[in-house]
Amino acid sequence: MPEPLKPAVFQVLLSLAEGDKHGYAVLKDVDAESAGEVKLSTGTLYAVFKRLLAEGLIAECRHRPPMDEDDQRRRYYRITPAGRAVAVAEAERMEKLLAQARGAKLIRKLRPA
């Protein structure tokens, strides 16, 4: 069984699963989606990017927005099929843990929306 992903790594994969983004957009997305619980500095983010690129879980995008909507210094990233599979496996692992916690009455069962 693979090791659980660190929260920062999982949050970056979640952000990129929604679509291609540049680093600053990923930072803002992770902050918003985690309600500020996952704090990423630019140094940490680019270390995560470097690791995920090396593992083939993300890739740098070749297609960019139109020049009038883009800053040429930005690099855009996308999740790869392998990255999506890793994110899905992690989400499923967490889902099983939550089900066990609910079964043990550690947390409440979800109410239908």
Backbone as XML, in Angstrom:
<?xml version="1.0"?>
<chain id="A" units="angstrom">
  <residue number="1" name="MET">
    <atom name="N" x="0.840" y="-1.177" z="0.000"/>
    <atom name="CA" x="0.000" y="0.000" z="0.000"/>
    <atom name="C" x="0.892" y="1.250" z="0.000"/>
  </residue>
  <residue number="2" name="PRO">
    <atom name="N" x="0.632" y="2.197" z="-0.904"/>
    <atom name="CA" x="1.477" y="3.391" z="-0.969"/>
    <atom name="C" x="1.326" y="4.249" z="0.287"/>
  </residue>
  <residue number="3" name="GLU">
    <atom name="N" x="2.366" y="5.008" z="0.563"/>
    <atom name="CA" x="2.343" y="5.922" z="1.700"/>
    <atom name="C" x="1.300" y="7.007" z="1.468"/>
  </residue>
  <residue number="4" name="PRO">
    <atom name="N" x="0.655" y="7.472" z="2.540"/>
    <atom name="CA" x="-0.277" y="8.605" z="2.382"/>
    <atom name="C" x="0.467" y="9.837" z="1.855"/>
  </residue>
  <residue number="5" name="LEU">
    <atom name="N" x="-0.238" y="10.640" z="1.087"/>
    <atom name="CA" x="0.357" y="11.871" z="0.571"/>
    <atom name="C" x="0.380" y="12.934" z="1.656"/>
  </residue>
  <residue number="6" name="LYS">
    <atom name="N" x="1.390" y="13.774" z="1.612"/>
    <atom name="CA" x="1.421" y="14.925" z="2.513"/>
    <atom name="C" x="0.292" y="15.861" z="2.093"/>
  </residue>
  <residue number="7" name="PRO">
    <atom name="N" x="-0.306" y="16.564" z="3.060"/>
    <atom name="CA" x="-1.424" y="17.456" z="2.721"/>
    <atom name="C" x="-1.103" y="18.447" z="1.599"/>
  </residue>
  <residue number="8" name="ALA">
    <atom name="N" x="0.092" y="19.029" z="1.609"/>
    <atom name="CA" x="0.445" y="20.005" z="0.568"/>
    <atom name="C" x="0.451" y="19.352" z="-0.807"/>
  </residue>
  <residue number="9" name="VAL">
    <atom name="N" x="0.977" y="18.153" z="-0.904"/>
    <atom name="CA" x="1.047" y="17.440" z="-2.184"/>
    <atom name="C" x="-0.366" y="17.117" z="-2.671"/>
  </residue>
  <residue number="10" name="PHE">
    <atom name="N" x="-1.200" y="16.605" z="-1.773"/>
    <atom name="CA" x="-2.570" y="16.265" z="-2.151"/>
    <atom name="C" x="-3.333" y="17.519" z="-2.589"/>
  </residue>
  <residue number="11" name="GLN">
    <atom name="N" x="-3.167" y="18.619" z="-1.868"/>
    <atom name="CA" x="-3.864" y="19.856" z="-2.216"/>
    <atom name="C" x="-3.420" y="20.387" z="-3.581"/>
  </residue>
  <residue number="12" name="VAL">
    <atom name="N" x="-2.138" y="20.273" z="-3.895"/>
    <atom name="CA" x="-1.651" y="20.710" z="-5.211"/>
    <atom name="C" x="-2.279" y="19.840" z="-6.305"/>
  </residue>
  <residue number="13" name="LEU">
    <atom name="N" x="-2.313" y="18.530" z="-6.094"/>
    <atom name="CA" x="-2.942" y="17.649" z="-7.081"/>
    <atom name="C" x="-4.429" y="17.961" z="-7.233"/>
  </residue>
  <residue number="14" name="LEU">
    <atom name="N" x="-5.112" y="18.233" z="-6.114"/>
    <atom name="CA" x="-6.528" y="18.606" z="-6.180"/>
    <atom name="C" x="-6.723" y="19.877" z="-6.996"/>
  </residue>
  <residue number="15" name="SER">
    <atom name="N" x="-5.867" y="20.849" z="-6.744"/>
    <atom name="CA" x="-5.975" y="22.118" z="-7.463"/>
    <atom name="C" x="-5.803" y="21.905" z="-8.966"/>
  </residue>
  <residue number="16" name="LEU">
    <atom name="N" x="-4.800" y="21.136" z="-9.348"/>
    <atom name="CA" x="-4.534" y="20.908" z="-10.771"/>
    <atom name="C" x="-5.553" y="19.965" z="-11.402"/>
  </residue>
  <residue number="17" name="ALA">
    <atom name="N" x="-6.237" y="19.160" z="-10.589"/>
    <atom name="CA" x="-7.286" y="18.293" z="-11.130"/>
    <atom name="C" x="-8.445" y="19.125" z="-11.675"/>
  </residue>
  <residue number="18" name="GLU">
    <atom name="N" x="-8.573" y="20.363" z="-11.197"/>
    <atom name="CA" x="-9.638" y="21.258" z="-11.664"/>
    <atom name="C" x="-9.278" y="21.938" z="-12.978"/>
  </residue>
  <residue number="19" name="GLY">
    <atom name="N" x="-7.997" y="21.913" z="-13.345"/>
    <atom name="CA" x="-7.569" y="22.534" z="-14.595"/>
    <atom name="C" x="-6.145" y="23.047" z="-14.500"/>
  </residue>
  <residue number="20" name="ASP">
    <atom name="N" x="-5.582" y="23.381" z="-15.641"/>
    <atom name="CA" x="-4.212" y="23.889" z="-15.700"/>
    <atom name="C" x="-4.119" y="25.211" z="-14.957"/>
  </residue>
  <residue number="21" name="LYS">
    <atom name="N" x="-3.011" y="25.391" z="-14.218"/>
    <atom name="CA" x="-2.834" y="26.623" z="-13.450"/>
    <atom name="C" x="-1.363" y="26.968" z="-13.361"/>
  </residue>
  <residue number="22" name="HIS">
    <atom name="N" x="-1.098" y="28.241" z="-13.109"/>
    <atom name="CA" x="0.265" y="28.683" z="-12.810"/>
    <atom name="C" x="0.438" y="28.651" z="-11.295"/>
  </residue>
  <residue number="23" name="GLY">
    <atom name="N" x="1.681" y="28.776" z="-10.854"/>
    <atom name="CA" x="2.000" y="28.614" z="-9.441"/>
    <atom name="C" x="1.208" y="29.488" z="-8.496"/>
  </residue>
  <residue number="24" name="TYR">
    <atom name="N" x="1.083" y="30.779" z="-8.808"/>
    <atom name="CA" x="0.365" y="31.676" z="-7.901"/>
    <atom name="C" x="-1.103" y="31.274" z="-7.795"/>
  </residue>
  <residue number="25" name="ALA">
    <atom name="N" x="-1.701" y="30.848" z="-8.902"/>
    <atom name="CA" x="-3.093" y="30.405" z="-8.873"/>
    <atom name="C" x="-3.241" y="29.153" z="-8.004"/>
  </residue>
  <residue number="26" name="VAL">
    <atom name="N" x="-2.257" y="28.253" z="-8.065"/>
    <atom name="CA" x="-2.294" y="27.057" z="-7.206"/>
    <atom name="C" x="-2.193" y="27.474" z="-5.740"/>
  </residue>
  <residue number="27" name="LEU">
    <atom name="N" x="-1.293" y="28.407" z="-5.421"/>
    <atom name="CA" x="-1.164" y="28.901" z="-4.036"/>
    <atom name="C" x="-2.491" y="29.433" z="-3.521"/>
  </residue>
  <residue number="28" name="LYS">
    <atom name="N" x="-3.132" y="30.278" z="-4.310"/>
    <atom name="CA" x="-4.407" y="30.881" z="-3.903"/>
    <atom name="C" x="-5.492" y="29.813" z="-3.770"/>
  </residue>
  <residue number="29" name="ASP">
    <atom name="N" x="-5.519" y="28.868" z="-4.695"/>
    <atom name="CA" x="-6.517" y="27.811" z="-4.682"/>
    <atom name="C" x="-6.364" y="26.929" z="-3.443"/>
  </residue>
  <residue number="30" name="VAL">
    <atom name="N" x="-5.142" y="26.522" z="-3.133"/>
    <atom name="CA" x="-4.891" y="25.673" z="-1.966"/>
    <atom name="C" x="-5.304" y="26.400" z="-0.694"/>
  </residue>
  <residue number="31" name="ASP">
    <atom name="N" x="-4.968" y="27.674" z="-0.596"/>
    <atom name="CA" x="-5.344" y="28.450" z="0.585"/>
    <atom name="C" x="-6.865" y="28.505" z="0.732"/>
  </residue>
  <residue number="32" name="ALA">
    <atom name="N" x="-7.559" y="28.788" z="-0.366"/>
    <atom name="CA" x="-9.020" y="28.892" z="-0.322"/>
    <atom name="C" x="-9.678" y="27.546" z="-0.063"/>
  </residue>
  <residue number="33" name="GLU">
    <atom name="N" x="-9.272" y="26.508" z="-0.789"/>
    <atom name="CA" x="-9.918" y="25.202" z="-0.675"/>
    <atom name="C" x="-9.642" y="24.517" z="0.668"/>
  </residue>
  <residue number="34" name="SER">
    <atom name="N" x="-8.506" y="24.823" z="1.277"/>
    <atom name="CA" x="-8.193" y="24.214" z="2.580"/>
    <atom name="C" x="-8.607" y="25.120" z="3.731"/>
  </residue>
  <residue number="35" name="ALA">
    <atom name="N" x="-9.301" y="26.215" z="3.398"/>
    <atom name="CA" x="-9.718" y="27.201" z="4.402"/>
    <atom name="C" x="-8.516" y="27.669" z="5.230"/>
  </residue>
  <residue number="36" name="GLY">
    <atom name="N" x="-7.383" y="27.818" z="4.567"/>
    <atom name="CA" x="-6.184" y="28.304" z="5.227"/>
    <atom name="C" x="-5.446" y="27.287" z="6.065"/>
  </residue>
  <residue number="37" name="GLU">
    <atom name="N" x="-5.917" y="26.038" z="6.098"/>
    <atom name="CA" x="-5.267" y="25.011" z="6.918"/>
    <atom name="C" x="-3.956" y="24.524" z="6.320"/>
  </residue>
  <residue number="38" name="VAL">
    <atom name="N" x="-3.848" y="24.543" z="4.995"/>
    <atom name="CA" x="-2.593" y="24.151" z="4.347"/>
    <atom name="C" x="-1.928" y="25.436" z="3.882"/>
  </residue>
  <residue number="39" name="LYS">
    <atom name="N" x="-0.820" y="25.751" z="4.507"/>
    <atom name="CA" x="-0.069" y="26.965" z="4.183"/>
    <atom name="C" x="1.103" y="26.593" z="3.291"/>
  </residue>
  <residue number="40" name="LEU">
    <atom name="N" x="1.137" y="27.180" z="2.120"/>
    <atom name="CA" x="2.229" y="26.933" z="1.187"/>
    <atom name="C" x="2.981" y="28.230" z="0.932"/>
  </residue>
  <residue number="41" name="SER">
    <atom name="N" x="4.274" y="28.208" z="1.152"/>
    <atom name="CA" x="5.105" y="29.327" z="0.715"/>
    <atom name="C" x="5.468" y="29.054" z="-0.736"/>
  </residue>
  <residue number="42" name="THR">
    <atom name="N" x="5.982" y="30.061" z="-1.414"/>
    <atom name="CA" x="6.380" y="29.816" z="-2.805"/>
    <atom name="C" x="7.506" y="28.784" z="-2.863"/>
  </residue>
  <residue number="43" name="GLY">
    <atom name="N" x="8.413" y="28.821" z="-1.892"/>
    <atom name="CA" x="9.501" y="27.840" z="-1.864"/>
    <atom name="C" x="8.989" y="26.424" z="-1.710"/>
  </residue>
  <residue number="44" name="THR">
    <atom name="N" x="8.027" y="26.235" z="-0.807"/>
    <atom name="CA" x="7.436" y="24.914" z="-0.599"/>
    <atom name="C" x="6.686" y="24.464" z="-1.850"/>
  </residue>
  <residue number="45" name="LEU">
    <atom name="N" x="5.928" y="25.377" z="-2.441"/>
    <atom name="CA" x="5.164" y="25.030" z="-3.640"/>
    <atom name="C" x="6.089" y="24.561" z="-4.751"/>
  </residue>
  <residue number="46" name="TYR">
    <atom name="N" x="7.172" y="25.289" z="-4.992"/>
    <atom name="CA" x="8.045" y="24.899" z="-6.090"/>
    <atom name="C" x="8.834" y="23.629" z="-5.778"/>
  </residue>
  <residue number="47" name="ALA">
    <atom name="N" x="9.060" y="23.344" z="-4.502"/>
    <atom name="CA" x="9.654" y="22.054" z="-4.131"/>
    <atom name="C" x="8.666" y="20.928" z="-4.426"/>
  </residue>
  <residue number="48" name="VAL">
    <atom name="N" x="7.385" y="21.158" z="-4.134"/>
    <atom name="CA" x="6.342" y="20.169" z="-4.449"/>
    <atom name="C" x="6.247" y="19.986" z="-5.963"/>
  </residue>
  <residue number="49" name="PHE">
    <atom name="N" x="6.233" y="21.096" z="-6.712"/>
    <atom name="CA" x="6.197" y="20.999" z="-8.171"/>
    <atom name="C" x="7.377" y="20.176" z="-8.686"/>
  </residue>
  <residue number="50" name="LYS">
    <atom name="N" x="8.569" y="20.456" z="-8.180"/>
    <atom name="CA" x="9.769" y="19.743" z="-8.636"/>
    <atom name="C" x="9.623" y="18.248" z="-8.403"/>
  </residue>
  <residue number="51" name="ARG">
    <atom name="N" x="9.140" y="17.870" z="-7.217"/>
    <atom name="CA" x="8.951" y="16.457" z="-6.898"/>
    <atom name="C" x="7.898" y="15.820" z="-7.803"/>
  </residue>
  <residue number="52" name="LEU">
    <atom name="N" x="6.756" y="16.500" z="-7.959"/>
    <atom name="CA" x="5.675" y="15.944" z="-8.773"/>
    <atom name="C" x="6.065" y="15.845" z="-10.247"/>
  </residue>
  <residue number="53" name="LEU">
    <atom name="N" x="6.847" y="16.818" z="-10.732"/>
    <atom name="CA" x="7.351" y="16.737" z="-12.114"/>
    <atom name="C" x="8.270" y="15.532" z="-12.267"/>
  </residue>
  <residue number="54" name="ALA">
    <atom name="N" x="9.185" y="15.342" z="-11.310"/>
    <atom name="CA" x="10.139" y="14.223" z="-11.373"/>
    <atom name="C" x="9.426" y="12.881" z="-11.327"/>
  </residue>
  <residue number="55" name="GLU">
    <atom name="N" x="8.313" y="12.811" z="-10.581"/>
    <atom name="CA" x="7.558" y="11.559" z="-10.455"/>
    <atom name="C" x="6.554" y="11.371" z="-11.584"/>
  </residue>
  <residue number="56" name="GLY">
    <atom name="N" x="6.452" y="12.338" z="-12.475"/>
    <atom name="CA" x="5.524" y="12.230" z="-13.603"/>
    <atom name="C" x="4.071" y="12.425" z="-13.223"/>
  </residue>
  <residue number="57" name="LEU">
    <atom name="N" x="3.816" y="13.062" z="-12.075"/>
    <atom name="CA" x="2.444" y="13.260" z="-11.618"/>
    <atom name="C" x="1.847" y="14.568" z="-12.120"/>
  </residue>
  <residue number="58" name="ILE">
    <atom name="N" x="2.709" y="15.509" z="-12.497"/>
    <atom name="CA" x="2.276" y="16.724" z="-13.161"/>
    <atom name="C" x="3.237" y="16.974" z="-14.317"/>
  </residue>
  <residue number="59" name="ALA">
    <atom name="N" x="2.835" y="17.862" z="-15.216"/>
    <atom name="CA" x="3.684" y="18.238" z="-16.347"/>
    <atom name="C" x="3.535" y="19.732" z="-16.585"/>
  </residue>
  <residue number="60" name="GLU">
    <atom name="N" x="4.577" y="20.318" z="-17.137"/>
    <atom name="CA" x="4.485" y="21.724" z="-17.510"/>
    <atom name="C" x="3.686" y="21.801" z="-18.806"/>
  </residue>
  <residue number="61" name="CYS">
    <atom name="N" x="2.788" y="22.755" z="-18.881"/>
    <atom name="CA" x="1.928" y="22.914" z="-20.058"/>
    <atom name="C" x="2.683" y="23.592" z="-21.184"/>
  </residue>
  <residue number="62" name="ARG">
    <atom name="N" x="2.415" y="23.148" z="-22.383"/>
    <atom name="CA" x="2.995" y="23.794" z="-23.562"/>
    <atom name="C" x="2.071" y="24.890" z="-24.070"/>
  </residue>
  <residue number="63" name="HIS">
    <atom name="N" x="0.772" y="24.704" z="-23.882"/>
    <atom name="CA" x="-0.210" y="25.686" z="-24.354"/>
    <atom name="C" x="-0.386" y="26.753" z="-23.287"/>
  </residue>
  <residue number="64" name="ARG">
    <atom name="N" x="-0.400" y="27.991" z="-23.718"/>
    <atom name="CA" x="-0.507" y="29.120" z="-22.798"/>
    <atom name="C" x="-1.689" y="29.987" z="-23.210"/>
  </residue>
  <residue number="65" name="PRO">
    <atom name="N" x="-2.146" y="30.820" z="-22.282"/>
    <atom name="CA" x="-3.202" y="31.780" z="-22.653"/>
    <atom name="C" x="-2.680" y="32.764" z="-23.703"/>
  </residue>
  <residue number="66" name="PRO">
    <atom name="N" x="-3.582" y="33.490" z="-24.353"/>
    <atom name="CA" x="-3.142" y="34.509" z="-25.311"/>
    <atom name="C" x="-2.186" y="35.502" z="-24.639"/>
  </residue>
  <residue number="67" name="MET">
    <atom name="N" x="-1.259" y="36.048" z="-25.410"/>
    <atom name="CA" x="-0.217" y="36.912" z="-24.858"/>
    <atom name="C" x="-0.773" y="38.085" z="-24.059"/>
  </residue>
  <residue number="68" name="ASP">
    <atom name="N" x="-1.908" y="38.663" z="-24.490"/>
    <atom name="CA" x="-2.457" y="39.808" z="-23.777"/>
    <atom name="C" x="-3.079" y="39.417" z="-22.431"/>
  </residue>
  <residue number="69" name="GLU">
    <atom name="N" x="-3.251" y="38.118" z="-22.188"/>
    <atom name="CA" x="-3.806" y="37.630" z="-20.924"/>
    <atom name="C" x="-2.771" y="36.881" z="-20.092"/>
  </residue>
  <residue number="70" name="ASP">
    <atom name="N" x="-1.525" y="36.923" z="-20.516"/>
    <atom name="CA" x="-0.504" y="36.086" z="-19.892"/>
    <atom name="C" x="0.698" y="36.912" z="-19.464"/>
  </residue>
  <residue number="71" name="ASP">
    <atom name="N" x="1.410" y="36.391" z="-18.496"/>
    <atom name="CA" x="2.699" y="36.931" z="-18.081"/>
    <atom name="C" x="3.710" y="35.862" z="-18.477"/>
  </residue>
  <residue number="72" name="GLN">
    <atom name="N" x="4.630" y="36.182" z="-19.341"/>
    <atom name="CA" x="5.562" y="35.191" z="-19.878"/>
    <atom name="C" x="6.439" y="34.538" z="-18.805"/>
  </residue>
  <residue number="73" name="ARG">
    <atom name="N" x="6.539" y="35.152" z="-17.628"/>
    <atom name="CA" x="7.337" y="34.564" z="-16.547"/>
    <atom name="C" x="6.624" y="33.378" z="-15.898"/>
  </residue>
  <residue number="74" name="ARG">
    <atom name="N" x="5.324" y="33.299" z="-16.073"/>
    <atom name="CA" x="4.555" y="32.226" z="-15.443"/>
    <atom name="C" x="4.786" y="30.898" z="-16.136"/>
  </residue>
  <residue number="75" name="ARG">
    <atom name="N" x="4.800" y="29.867" z="-15.316"/>
    <atom name="CA" x="4.811" y="28.501" z="-15.840"/>
    <atom name="C" x="3.480" y="27.870" z="-15.451"/>
  </residue>
  <residue number="76" name="TYR">
    <atom name="N" x="2.882" y="27.183" z="-16.382"/>
    <atom name="CA" x="1.592" y="26.535" z="-16.154"/>
    <atom name="C" x="1.808" y="25.037" z="-16.021"/>
  </residue>
  <residue number="77" name="TYR">
    <atom name="N" x="1.015" y="24.436" z="-15.145"/>
    <atom name="CA" x="1.147" y="23.012" z="-14.865"/>
    <atom name="C" x="-0.200" y="22.334" z="-15.031"/>
  </residue>
  <residue number="78" name="ARG">
    <atom name="N" x="-0.134" y="21.036" z="-15.334"/>
    <atom name="CA" x="-1.355" y="20.217" z="-15.441"/>
    <atom name="C" x="-1.091" y="18.890" z="-14.750"/>
  </residue>
  <residue number="79" name="ILE">
    <atom name="N" x="-2.156" y="18.272" z="-14.302"/>
    <atom name="CA" x="-2.046" y="16.948" z="-13.693"/>
    <atom name="C" x="-1.970" y="15.924" z="-14.825"/>
  </residue>
  <residue number="80" name="THR">
    <atom name="N" x="-1.169" y="14.902" z="-14.648"/>
    <atom name="CA" x="-1.057" y="13.833" z="-15.649"/>
    <atom name="C" x="-2.036" y="12.708" z="-15.269"/>
  </residue>
  <residue number="81" name="PRO">
    <atom name="N" x="-2.267" y="11.763" z="-16.174"/>
    <atom name="CA" x="-3.111" y="10.620" z="-15.800"/>
    <atom name="C" x="-2.568" y="9.880" z="-14.574"/>
  </residue>
  <residue number="82" name="ALA">
    <atom name="N" x="-1.254" y="9.754" z="-14.460"/>
    <atom name="CA" x="-0.671" y="9.101" z="-13.275"/>
    <atom name="C" x="-0.937" y="9.934" z="-12.023"/>
  </residue>
  <residue number="83" name="GLY">
    <atom name="N" x="-0.853" y="11.255" z="-12.146"/>
    <atom name="CA" x="-1.141" y="12.130" z="-11.006"/>
    <atom name="C" x="-2.585" y="12.033" z="-10.577"/>
  </residue>
  <residue number="84" name="ARG">
    <atom name="N" x="-3.482" y="11.962" z="-11.553"/>
    <atom name="CA" x="-4.914" y="11.817" z="-11.235"/>
    <atom name="C" x="-5.154" y="10.490" z="-10.521"/>
  </residue>
  <residue number="85" name="ALA">
    <atom name="N" x="-4.505" y="9.426" z="-10.978"/>
    <atom name="CA" x="-4.674" y="8.109" z="-10.341"/>
    <atom name="C" x="-4.174" y="8.133" z="-8.900"/>
  </residue>
  <residue number="86" name="VAL">
    <atom name="N" x="-3.056" y="8.813" z="-8.657"/>
    <atom name="CA" x="-2.529" y="8.922" z="-7.291"/>
    <atom name="C" x="-3.494" y="9.725" z="-6.429"/>
  </residue>
  <residue number="87" name="ALA">
    <atom name="N" x="-4.034" y="10.823" z="-6.955"/>
    <atom name="CA" x="-4.982" y="11.643" z="-6.191"/>
    <atom name="C" x="-6.264" y="10.863" z="-5.892"/>
  </residue>
  <residue number="88" name="VAL">
    <atom name="N" x="-6.754" y="10.112" z="-6.864"/>
    <atom name="CA" x="-7.951" y="9.288" z="-6.651"/>
    <atom name="C" x="-7.689" y="8.244" z="-5.566"/>
  </residue>
  <residue number="89" name="ALA">
    <atom name="N" x="-6.549" y="7.577" z="-5.638"/>
    <atom name="CA" x="-6.211" y="6.551" z="-4.638"/>
    <atom name="C" x="-6.141" y="7.167" z="-3.245"/>
  </residue>
  <residue number="90" name="GLU">
    <atom name="N" x="-5.574" y="8.349" z="-3.136"/>
    <atom name="CA" x="-5.490" y="9.024" z="-1.834"/>
    <atom name="C" x="-6.872" y="9.416" z="-1.327"/>
  </residue>
  <residue number="91" name="ALA">
    <atom name="N" x="-7.719" y="9.938" z="-2.207"/>
    <atom name="CA" x="-9.077" y="10.304" z="-1.809"/>
    <atom name="C" x="-9.855" y="9.067" z="-1.348"/>
  </residue>
  <residue number="92" name="GLU">
    <atom name="N" x="-9.686" y="7.964" z="-2.050"/>
    <atom name="CA" x="-10.369" y="6.726" z="-1.660"/>
    <atom name="C" x="-9.843" y="6.206" z="-0.322"/>
  </residue>
  <residue number="93" name="ARG">
    <atom name="N" x="-8.538" y="6.328" z="-0.097"/>
    <atom name="CA" x="-7.947" y="5.922" z="1.182"/>
    <atom name="C" x="-8.547" y="6.749" z="2.323"/>
  </residue>
  <residue number="94" name="MET">
    <atom name="N" x="-8.647" y="8.048" z="2.108"/>
    <atom name="CA" x="-9.208" y="8.927" z="3.137"/>
    <atom name="C" x="-10.696" y="8.638" z="3.357"/>
  </residue>
  <residue number="95" name="GLU">
    <atom name="N" x="-11.403" y="8.338" z="2.281"/>
    <atom name="CA" x="-12.827" y="8.021" z="2.392"/>
    <atom name="C" x="-13.046" y="6.777" z="3.260"/>
  </residue>
  <residue number="96" name="LYS">
    <atom name="N" x="-12.196" y="5.761" z="3.079"/>
    <atom name="CA" x="-12.290" y="4.546" z="3.896"/>
    <atom name="C" x="-12.006" y="4.853" z="5.359"/>
  </residue>
  <residue number="97" name="LEU">
    <atom name="N" x="-11.013" y="5.687" z="5.626"/>
    <atom name="CA" x="-10.704" y="6.064" z="7.006"/>
    <atom name="C" x="-11.869" y="6.804" z="7.653"/>
  </residue>
  <residue number="98" name="LEU">
    <atom name="N" x="-12.496" y="7.698" z="6.906"/>
    <atom name="CA" x="-13.649" y="8.427" z="7.440"/>
    <atom name="C" x="-14.808" y="7.473" z="7.733"/>
  </residue>
  <residue number="99" name="ALA">
    <atom name="N" x="-15.011" y="6.502" z="6.863"/>
    <atom name="CA" x="-16.072" y="5.522" z="7.101"/>
    <atom name="C" x="-15.797" y="4.739" z="8.389"/>
  </residue>
  <residue number="100" name="GLN">
    <atom name="N" x="-14.536" y="4.386" z="8.615"/>
    <atom name="CA" x="-14.177" y="3.685" z="9.849"/>
    <atom name="C" x="-14.401" y="4.581" z="11.065"/>
  </residue>
  <residue number="101" name="ALA">
    <atom name="N" x="-14.045" y="5.842" z="10.949"/>
    <atom name="CA" x="-14.230" y="6.784" z="12.059"/>
    <atom name="C" x="-15.711" y="6.978" z="12.356"/>
  </residue>
  <residue number="102" name="ARG">
    <atom name="N" x="-16.534" y="7.027" z="11.319"/>
    <atom name="CA" x="-17.988" y="7.141" z="11.534"/>
    <atom name="C" x="-18.522" y="5.871" z="12.187"/>
  </residue>
  <residue number="103" name="GLY">
    <atom name="N" x="-18.041" y="4.713" z="11.732"/>
    <atom name="CA" x="-18.467" y="3.446" z="12.312"/>
    <atom name="C" x="-18.100" y="3.335" z="13.784"/>
  </residue>
  <residue number="104" name="ALA">
    <atom name="N" x="-16.990" y="3.931" z="14.159"/>
    <atom name="CA" x="-16.552" y="3.922" z="15.548"/>
    <atom name="C" x="-17.164" y="5.078" z="16.340"/>
  </residue>
  <residue number="105" name="LYS">
    <atom name="N" x="-18.048" y="5.812" z="15.690"/>
    <atom name="CA" x="-18.739" y="6.948" z="16.292"/>
    <atom name="C" x="-17.784" y="8.048" z="16.761"/>
  </residue>
  <residue number="106" name="LEU">
    <atom name="N" x="-16.677" y="8.174" z="16.037"/>
    <atom name="CA" x="-15.743" y="9.264" z="16.330"/>
    <atom name="C" x="-16.211" y="10.567" z="15.691"/>
  </residue>
  <residue number="107" name="ILE">
    <atom name="N" x="-16.904" y="10.443" z="14.554"/>
    <atom name="CA" x="-17.487" y="11.605" z="13.888"/>
    <atom name="C" x="-18.889" y="11.248" z="13.444"/>
  </residue>
  <residue number="108" name="ARG">
    <atom name="N" x="-19.697" y="12.271" z="13.240"/>
    <atom name="CA" x="-21.080" y="12.050" z="12.839"/>
    <atom name="C" x="-21.186" y="11.561" z="11.402"/>
  </residue>
  <residue number="109" name="LYS">
    <atom name="N" x="-22.244" y="10.842" z="11.160"/>
    <atom name="CA" x="-22.553" y="10.451" z="9.783"/>
    <atom name="C" x="-23.038" y="11.660" z="9.035"/>
  </residue>
  <residue number="110" name="LEU">
    <atom name="N" x="-22.754" y="11.696" z="7.740"/>
    <atom name="CA" x="-23.198" y="12.804" z="6.910"/>
    <atom name="C" x="-24.698" y="12.752" z="6.730"/>
  </residue>
  <residue number="111" name="ARG">
    <atom name="N" x="-25.303" y="13.916" z="6.746"/>
    <atom name="CA" x="-26.736" y="14.015" z="6.467"/>
    <atom name="C" x="-26.913" y="14.241" z="4.982"/>
  </residue>
  <residue number="112" name="PRO">
    <atom name="N" x="-27.966" y="13.683" z="4.407"/>
    <atom name="CA" x="-28.211" y="13.926" z="2.974"/>
    <atom name="C" x="-28.396" y="15.424" z="2.704"/>
  </residue>
  <residue number="113" name="ALA">
    <atom name="N" x="-27.883" y="15.859" z="1.581"/>
    <atom name="CA" x="-27.980" y="17.299" z="1.243"/>
    <atom name="C" x="-29.368" y="17.678" z="0.796"/>
  </residue>
</chain>
